[in-house]
Amino acid sequence: MNQITVKELYEICKNAIKDGDGNKYIVVSDDNEGNGFHGLFYGLSPLDDDYIDLIYDSNHNSKSDTIILG
């Protein structure tokens, strides 16, 4: 699996906007201390019930207005 480039992420975002997800808030994966960084291998994924409780510092965490990057 290859890391996503900026150009690829741009295309992923353009498609998400076309699909009606342009106004959703983005949450990103990290470690609990906020000092862990890793390559981006996945684009945008819908928020499902398994991940809602893992979001700890977002102003938004409902399935209707949030999307996961990474």
N, CA, C and O of each residue as an XYZ file, in Angstrom:
280
protein
N       0.845     -1.173      0.000
C       0.000      0.000      0.000
C       0.893      1.239      0.000
O       1.866      1.316      0.750
N       0.553      2.195     -0.841
C       1.331      3.425     -0.956
C       0.694      4.542     -0.161
O      -0.526      4.600     -0.010
N       1.537      5.435      0.350
C       1.033      6.625      1.005
C       0.343      7.514     -0.008
O       0.691      7.514     -1.188
N      -0.643      8.276      0.461
C      -1.385      9.199     -0.387
C      -0.584     10.487     -0.538
O      -0.041     11.013      0.434
N      -0.519     10.987     -1.772
C       0.147     12.261     -2.046
C      -0.857     13.404     -1.875
O      -2.059     13.172     -1.755
N      -0.355     14.627     -1.866
C      -1.223     15.802     -1.779
C      -2.189     15.830     -2.957
O      -3.372     16.122     -2.783
N      -1.688     15.526     -4.163
C      -2.552     15.507     -5.351
C      -3.666     14.467     -5.200
O      -4.818     14.734     -5.543
N      -3.322     13.291     -4.690
C      -4.338     12.247     -4.507
C      -5.363     12.661     -3.456
O      -6.559     12.420     -3.622
N      -4.897     13.282     -2.378
C      -5.819     13.749     -1.339
C      -6.753     14.820     -1.893
O      -7.935     14.859     -1.551
N      -6.224     15.681     -2.743
C      -7.045     16.709     -3.379
C      -8.171     16.067     -4.194
O      -9.320     16.502     -4.117
N      -7.848     15.055     -4.958
C      -8.863     14.356     -5.762
C      -9.888     13.662     -4.863
O     -11.084     13.676     -5.153
N      -9.417     13.058     -3.776
C     -10.321     12.414     -2.823
C     -11.296     13.445     -2.260
O     -12.493     13.181     -2.148
N     -10.779     14.616     -1.909
C     -11.631     15.669     -1.354
C     -12.612     16.210     -2.391
O     -13.774     16.457     -2.070
N     -12.159     16.397     -3.627
C     -13.065     16.854     -4.687
C     -14.216     15.868     -4.857
O     -15.367     16.279     -5.004
N     -13.918     14.582     -4.840
C     -14.967     13.565     -4.989
C     -15.904     13.562     -3.791
O     -17.108     13.361     -3.949
N     -15.371     13.781     -2.599
C     -16.219     13.831     -1.411
C     -17.185     15.006     -1.484
O     -18.343     14.890     -1.082
N     -16.711     16.131     -1.994
C     -17.583     17.291     -2.162
C     -18.687     16.975     -3.163
O     -19.851     17.298     -2.925
N     -18.333     16.350     -4.275
C     -19.330     15.961     -5.275
C     -20.352     14.997     -4.700
O     -21.518     15.014     -5.096
N     -19.919     14.151     -3.760
C     -20.811     13.159     -3.146
C     -21.647     13.741     -2.011
O     -22.433     13.023     -1.393
N     -21.488     15.039     -1.728
C     -22.301     15.686     -0.704
C     -21.673     15.727      0.680
O     -22.352     16.073      1.647
N     -20.407     15.385      0.800
C     -19.756     15.378      2.109
C     -18.897     16.620      2.355
O     -18.111     16.636      3.303
N     -19.023     17.640      1.542
C     -18.165     18.820      1.630
C     -18.311     19.636      2.885
O     -17.379     20.353      3.249
N     -19.430     19.563      3.562
C     -19.643     20.347      4.775
C     -19.398     19.550      6.053
O     -19.624     20.060      7.151
N     -18.946     18.325      5.924
C     -18.685     17.519      7.116
C     -17.380     17.970      7.770
O     -16.474     18.466      7.100
N     -17.300     17.790      9.079
C     -16.096     18.117      9.839
C     -15.166     16.917      9.825
O     -15.616     15.772      9.865
N     -13.866     17.181      9.767
C     -12.864     16.124      9.634
C     -12.272     15.803     10.999
O     -11.910     16.706     11.754
N     -12.174     14.522     11.311
C     -11.366     14.063     12.440
C     -10.236     13.232     11.858
O     -10.417     12.549     10.849
N      -9.076     13.288     12.489
C      -7.904     12.564     12.004
C      -7.412     11.618     13.095
O      -7.630     11.841     14.286
N      -6.748     10.567     12.654
C      -6.214      9.614     13.611
C      -4.871     10.110     14.142
O      -4.079     10.704     13.411
N      -4.635      9.857     15.419
C      -3.370     10.202     16.059
C      -3.273      9.406     17.351
O      -4.126      8.566     17.638
N      -2.238      9.671     18.122
C      -2.179      9.038     19.433
C      -2.811      9.972     20.462
O      -3.094     11.130     20.153
N      -3.030      9.496     21.649
C      -3.731     10.280     22.666
C      -2.986     11.538     23.097
O      -3.610     12.485     23.576
N      -1.669     11.568     22.938
C      -0.902     12.738     23.333
C      -0.842     13.796     22.236
O      -0.410     14.919     22.493
N      -1.263     13.463     21.029
C      -1.230     14.420     19.925
C       0.164     14.672     19.378
O       0.381     15.652     18.665
N       1.105     13.808     19.699
C       2.460     14.008     19.200
C       2.913     12.858     18.319
O       4.101     12.729     18.026
N       1.984     12.031     17.899
C       2.322     10.921     17.008
C       1.927     11.253     15.583
O       0.830     11.749     15.327
N       2.826     10.975     14.666
C       2.565     11.243     13.260
C       2.802      9.971     12.468
O       3.688      9.186     12.808
N       2.025      9.758     11.422
C       2.194      8.585     10.577
C       1.765      8.919      9.168
O       1.082      9.916      8.936
N       2.162      8.090      8.232
C       1.792      8.300      6.846
C       0.291      8.178      6.644
O      -0.389      7.452      7.368
N      -0.217      8.901      5.648
C      -1.632      8.826      5.299
C      -1.794      7.768      4.214
O      -1.287      7.920      3.103
N      -2.501      6.704      4.544
C      -2.694      5.598      3.619
C      -4.145      5.451      3.173
O      -4.425      4.773      2.184
N      -5.056      6.074      3.887
C      -6.478      5.956      3.572
C      -7.049      7.343      3.361
O      -6.575      8.314      3.951
N      -8.045      7.434      2.536
C      -8.690      8.714      2.267
C      -9.727      9.041      3.323
O      -9.436      9.016      4.519
N     -10.920      9.342      2.886
C     -12.011      9.708      3.780
C     -12.920      8.516      3.996
O     -13.254      7.789      3.060
N     -13.316      8.327      5.246
C     -14.198      7.215      5.606
C     -15.357      7.738      6.437
O     -15.179      8.657      7.237
N     -16.531      7.171      6.259
C     -17.653      7.607      7.093
C     -17.406      7.250      8.553
O     -16.703      6.287      8.862
N     -17.980      8.023      9.425
C     -17.915      7.740     10.854
C     -18.990      6.714     11.178
O     -20.170      6.941     10.911
N     -18.591      5.599     11.746
C     -19.606      4.618     12.150
C     -19.602      4.480     13.662
O     -18.731      5.020     14.344
N     -20.576      3.755     14.176
C     -20.784      3.651     15.620
C     -19.570      3.110     16.363
O     -19.390      3.423     17.540
N     -18.734      2.309     15.714
C     -17.563      1.740     16.378
C     -16.525      2.799     16.734
O     -15.708      2.579     17.629
N     -16.539      3.943     16.054
C     -15.500      4.949     16.251
C     -15.965      6.181     17.018
O     -15.133      6.976     17.454
N     -17.253      6.355     17.191
C     -17.773      7.565     17.836
C     -17.162      7.757     19.225
O     -16.781      8.875     19.572
N     -17.061      6.712     20.014
C     -16.527      6.834     21.376
C     -15.024      7.076     21.404
O     -14.490      7.427     22.456
N     -14.322      6.902     20.287
C     -12.882      7.129     20.238
C     -12.518      8.587     19.981
O     -11.355      8.964     20.124
N     -13.483      9.405     19.607
C     -13.231     10.819     19.339
C     -13.246     11.556     20.675
O     -14.259     11.555     21.373
N     -12.129     12.182     21.031
C     -12.041     12.772     22.360
C     -11.872     14.291     22.374
O     -11.972     14.891     23.444
N     -11.623     14.929     21.248
C     -11.424     16.375     21.305
C     -12.029     17.117     20.118
O     -11.551     18.194     19.761
N     -13.047     16.574     19.515
C     -13.700     17.226     18.383
C     -14.984     17.893     18.860
O     -15.658     17.394     19.761
N     -15.314     19.025     18.248
C     -16.582     19.679     18.546
C     -17.752     18.949     17.901
O     -18.910     19.193     18.241
N     -17.446     18.060     16.976
C     -18.473     17.333     16.232
C     -18.138     15.853     16.275
O     -16.986     15.468     16.075
N     -19.130     15.030     16.534
C     -18.905     13.593     16.543
C     -20.162     12.804     16.216
O     -20.344     11.682     16.687
N     -21.028     13.402     15.405
C     -22.189     12.639     14.960
C     -21.935     12.109     13.557
O     -21.171     12.690     12.786
N     -22.583     11.007     13.245
C     -22.387     10.387     11.941
C     -22.807     11.299     10.811
O     -22.291     11.180      9.700
N     -23.737     12.212     11.069
C     -24.255     13.052      9.987
C     -23.351     14.228      9.632
O     -23.456     14.774      8.534
N     -22.457     14.630     10.553
C     -21.661     15.833     10.246
C     -20.158     15.636     10.417
O     -19.413     16.613     10.491
N     -19.697     14.369     10.481
C     -18.278     14.102     10.717
C     -17.783     13.040      9.753
O     -18.520     12.119      9.401
N     -16.530     13.171      9.326
C     -15.908     12.196      8.440
C     -14.472     11.972      8.918
O     -13.852     12.886      9.462
N     -13.950     10.783      8.721
C     -12.609     10.430      9.187
C     -11.618     10.555      8.047
O     -11.885     10.100      6.935
N     -10.476     11.168      8.315
C      -9.359     11.201      7.359
C      -8.263     10.310      7.890
O      -7.743     10.534      8.983
N      -7.912      9.301      7.119
C      -6.847      8.399      7.537
C      -7.326      7.061      8.010
O      -6.517      6.214      8.389
